[in-house]
Amino acid sequence: MIGAATNEKIDTHVPLLIVGAGAAGLCAALAAKEAGIQPVVIERDAVPSGSTALSAGLIPAAGTRFQRAKGITDDPQLFAADIQRKAHGEADAVVVAAVGKGSGPLVEWLADRYDLPFDVVDNFNYPGHSAMRMHGLPTRTGLELINRLRNAAEANDIILLTERVAERLLAEPDGRIRGVEILHGDGTRERIGCAALILACNGYGGNPDLVRQFIPEMANALYFGHPGNRGDAVLWGEALGAQLAHLGGYQGHGSVATPHNILITWAVMMQGGIQINKEGRRFCDESRGYSEHATDVMRQPGGIAWDVFDARIAGVARQFEDFRDAERAGAVLTGKTIAELADAMHVPVETFSAEWAEVENLKAKSGQDRYGRKFTPGQRCVAPFHAVKVTGALFHTQGGLAIDASGRVKRKDGTLFPNLFAAGGAAAGVSGASAAGYLSGNGLLTATVLGRLAGRSAAQVSH
Ligand SMILES: Cc1cc2nc3c(=O)[nH]c(=O)nc-3n(C[C@H](O)[C@H](O)[C@H](O)COP(=O)(O)OP(=O)(O)OC[C@H]3O[C@@H](n4cnc5c(N)ncnc54)[C@H](O)[C@@H]3O)c2cc1C
């Protein structure tokens, strides 16, 4: 994994090497290019996609002009407080402050300089956010995000070397990175030297051994992220003596349509939908967050649950292409009554009807249920009703290399490596040590904002 740099012949030399062409790698490359450095990005796939392409592409950002235009009041401190509240105070306060502060400028930078047509989602909010701050592109897909970032990189003559896997870091005994050994698609190898290196190769969701080791509760879960994210940053970091943090943190999701494997947006819960199990019973507070909900769903009989909602909520969910795909795939069942829906779902009608009636009653009187979930009259559902069978999944890991606010990787003793940076899923995130600490959007937040910061800082040492 790590070679002694002094003995290794370098084939070619570049100022800045970036491993991974997801949101983190491409934002880093754009920022470095603006700072006057020509970055070279190494990507394992023929066309960059990463977990970024699988996401809904929603980036949380505070204090943007998109928010102001819609009368939404927000600021970086409020956002940082939301992140830390969800992370139970476990996230690195310096990094949290940096991403909170950098989020608004990041979205405006991508919109104004690279023509990414963001707007702010204002017809539902995600759990834990005290302001509407999710910014998305017209299709609400990560595929659109990654394609637009790649187009921006190409338009700015950034060198993107695809079908190349970074296999080995070449480092001096003091941790200074000299380069990376690359495996080409045709089996040949090349050693590229660099003045600075940014690891943007995401986490270890695609490495079953590491998942079993660090997050055993998800060892048998469906992995819904990019399979090429095999934990290289963590393995290299460990070998280099880097500080690793929060390896038990991850983004789970409790609402993936099964057997279709399509994400059903959590908007269906936040708008007033509920989840029931095969026995027709509810089993927890759906408004806490989708991440920790993954294991709750997996613990139900058969490892599944049903999302239940109405036509109004389906209308909100339809802004997501994934939801429209789920409808096209036949994943969304419809019933004119709850009894008819229960029949289609093959769940006990009496239990399900009683649960449904109780929740509707609580909504009417702004009540609170046995799990502590609070309802409002605006969440009431009327026929026709819909249901989707879902399971829990692992989306991406949040633990990784500990960094400072500029993305520079820390050694075990807290000192900084001279020319090694990390961003996105390769770095320790801002979600603390468990799935429950993940605030919606933490993934792309740290990919894009820290990618940009790491690109800028790496440019300073790339000479
Ligand atoms: C279904 C789903 C929905 C999500 N929705 C959201 C959302 O709406 N909002 C949000 O904030 N987050 C969301 N996330 C999380 C988000 O997608 C990730 O946190 C984010 O994309 C990480 O970006 P990244 O650049 O670090 O990694 P990636 O986008 O995964 O990019 C890493 C790249 O590195 C490459 N790579 C890996 N190892 C090597 C190697 N050794 N050599 C060369 N290349 C390598 C990979 O091929 C990949 O292209 C979602 C995730 C999933 C799975």
The ligand as an SDF file (V2000), in Angstrom:
LIG
                    3D

 53 58  0  0  0  0  0  0  0  0999 V2000
  -28.3970    6.5450   -2.8580 C   0  0  0  0  0  0  0  0  0  0  0  0
  -27.6230    7.6620   -2.2290 C   0  0  0  0  0  0  0  0  0  0  0  0
  -28.2410    8.9060   -2.0340 C   0  0  0  0  0  0  0  0  0  0  0  0
  -27.5390    9.9540   -1.4520 C   0  0  0  0  0  0  0  0  0  0  0  0
  -28.1340   11.1990   -1.3830 N   0  0  0  0  0  0  0  0  0  0  0  0
  -27.4220   12.2520   -0.8900 C   0  0  0  0  0  0  0  0  0  0  0  0
  -27.9370   13.5890   -0.9210 C   0  0  0  0  0  0  0  0  0  0  0  0
  -28.9920   13.8780   -1.5020 O   0  0  0  0  0  0  0  0  0  0  0  0
  -27.2260   14.5670   -0.3200 N   0  0  0  0  0  0  0  0  0  0  0  0
  -26.0100   14.3050    0.2360 C   0  0  0  0  0  0  0  0  0  0  0  0
  -25.3970   15.2060    0.7890 O   0  0  0  0  0  0  0  0  0  0  0  0
  -25.4400   13.0850    0.1880 N   0  0  0  0  0  0  0  0  0  0  0  0
  -26.1040   12.0580   -0.3740 C   0  0  0  0  0  0  0  0  0  0  0  0
  -25.5170   10.8160   -0.4490 N   0  0  0  0  0  0  0  0  0  0  0  0
  -24.0920   10.6870   -0.0540 C   0  0  0  0  0  0  0  0  0  0  0  0
  -23.2020   11.2770   -1.1610 C   0  0  0  0  0  0  0  0  0  0  0  0
  -23.5220   10.6530   -2.3850 O   0  0  0  0  0  0  0  0  0  0  0  0
  -21.7240   11.0570   -0.8410 C   0  0  0  0  0  0  0  0  0  0  0  0
  -21.4560   11.4710    0.4630 O   0  0  0  0  0  0  0  0  0  0  0  0
  -20.8500   11.8810   -1.8050 C   0  0  0  0  0  0  0  0  0  0  0  0
  -21.2360   11.6300   -3.1340 O   0  0  0  0  0  0  0  0  0  0  0  0
  -19.3910   11.5430   -1.6110 C   0  0  0  0  0  0  0  0  0  0  0  0
  -18.6570   12.1840   -2.6200 O   0  0  0  0  0  0  0  0  0  0  0  0
  -17.1490   11.7570   -2.8630 P   0  0  0  0  0  0  0  0  0  0  0  0
  -16.6340   12.6130   -3.9580 O   0  0  0  0  0  0  0  0  0  0  0  0
  -16.4270   11.7150   -1.5690 O   0  0  0  0  0  0  0  0  0  0  0  0
  -17.2410   10.2250   -3.3490 O   0  0  0  0  0  0  0  0  0  0  0  0
  -17.7450    9.5710   -4.7170 P   0  0  0  0  0  0  0  0  0  0  0  0
  -18.7490   10.3950   -5.4100 O   0  0  0  0  0  0  0  0  0  0  0  0
  -18.1180    8.1780   -4.3940 O   0  0  0  0  0  0  0  0  0  0  0  0
  -16.4370    9.5840   -5.6190 O   0  0  0  0  0  0  0  0  0  0  0  0
  -15.3070    8.7910   -5.2870 C   0  0  0  0  0  0  0  0  0  0  0  0
  -14.6480    8.3640   -6.5850 C   0  0  0  0  0  0  0  0  0  0  0  0
  -13.3800    7.7980   -6.2890 O   0  0  0  0  0  0  0  0  0  0  0  0
  -13.1530    6.7110   -7.1920 C   0  0  0  0  0  0  0  0  0  0  0  0
  -12.1360    5.8490   -6.5710 N   0  0  0  0  0  0  0  0  0  0  0  0
  -12.2130    5.1820   -5.4060 C   0  0  0  0  0  0  0  0  0  0  0  0
  -11.0450    4.5620   -5.1340 N   0  0  0  0  0  0  0  0  0  0  0  0
  -10.2140    4.8490   -6.1770 C   0  0  0  0  0  0  0  0  0  0  0  0
   -8.8620    4.4950   -6.4800 C   0  0  0  0  0  0  0  0  0  0  0  0
   -8.0860    3.7600   -5.6560 N   0  0  0  0  0  0  0  0  0  0  0  0
   -8.3200    4.9680   -7.6460 N   0  0  0  0  0  0  0  0  0  0  0  0
   -9.0700    5.7370   -8.5040 C   0  0  0  0  0  0  0  0  0  0  0  0
  -10.3360    6.0890   -8.2550 N   0  0  0  0  0  0  0  0  0  0  0  0
  -10.9030    5.6600   -7.0950 C   0  0  0  0  0  0  0  0  0  0  0  0
  -14.5100    6.0690   -7.3390 C   0  0  0  0  0  0  0  0  0  0  0  0
  -14.5880    5.3010   -8.5030 O   0  0  0  0  0  0  0  0  0  0  0  0
  -15.4280    7.2880   -7.3340 C   0  0  0  0  0  0  0  0  0  0  0  0
  -15.6800    7.7400   -8.6490 O   0  0  0  0  0  0  0  0  0  0  0  0
  -26.1960    9.7530   -1.0320 C   0  0  0  0  0  0  0  0  0  0  0  0
  -25.5760    8.5060   -1.2210 C   0  0  0  0  0  0  0  0  0  0  0  0
  -26.2670    7.4720   -1.8240 C   0  0  0  0  0  0  0  0  0  0  0  0
  -25.5630    6.1650   -2.0440 C   0  0  0  0  0  0  0  0  0  0  0  0
  1  2  1  0
  2  3  1  0
  2 52  2  0
  3  4  2  0
  4  5  1  0
  4 50  1  0
  5  6  2  0
  6  7  1  0
  6 13  1  0
  7  8  2  0
  7  9  1  0
  9 10  1  0
 10 11  2  0
 10 12  1  0
 12 13  2  0
 13 14  1  0
 14 15  1  0
 14 50  1  0
 15 16  1  0
 16 17  1  0
 16 18  1  0
 18 19  1  0
 18 20  1  0
 20 21  1  0
 20 22  1  0
 22 23  1  0
 23 24  1  0
 24 25  2  0
 24 26  1  0
 24 27  1  0
 27 28  1  0
 28 29  2  0
 28 30  1  0
 28 31  1  0
 31 32  1  0
 32 33  1  0
 33 34  1  0
 33 48  1  0
 34 35  1  0
 35 36  1  0
 35 46  1  0
 36 37  1  0
 36 45  1  0
 37 38  2  0
 38 39  1  0
 39 40  1  0
 39 45  2  0
 40 41  1  0
 40 42  2  0
 42 43  1  0
 43 44  2  0
 44 45  1  0
 46 47  1  0
 46 48  1  0
 48 49  1  0
 50 51  2  0
 51 52  1  0
 52 53  1  0
M  END
$$$$
